[in-house]
């Protein structure tokens, strides 16, 4: 499993310890649910990309 607290520190994220204690269990549950699904994806599968020209024009 990923050490999310160490990852946050390594990335320089200024997240209070109490907040990390609150969100880490959720991140661990998500990782436990999605890790097996990702393992079943074939290496040849391309990631999905989406270009939304209307949304990009609004952000300018």
VENMO-V822427 format. One record per pair of residues at least 24 apart in sequence whose C-alpha atoms are under 7 Angstrom apart, sorted by the first residue. I is the first residue (numbers start at 1). J is the second residue. Records with the same first field share a line. If there is no record, write none. Layout:
I = J + J
This chain:
none
